[in-house]
């Protein structure tokens, strides 16, 4: 049970980090080269 929760949490963290990077990249990419 703990292992599954850990895996789920890790996946959520990775997903949020990727989403954050993509958002920042698109914002900065639009503003400046």
Secondary structure as the mmCIF struct_conf table of DSSP 4:
data_model
#
loop_
_struct_conf.conf_type_id
_struct_conf.id
_struct_conf.beg_label_comp_id
_struct_conf.beg_label_asym_id
_struct_conf.beg_label_seq_id
_struct_conf.end_label_comp_id
_struct_conf.end_label_asym_id
_struct_conf.end_label_seq_id
HELX_RH_AL_P HELX_RH_AL_P1 UNK A 2 UNK A 31
#
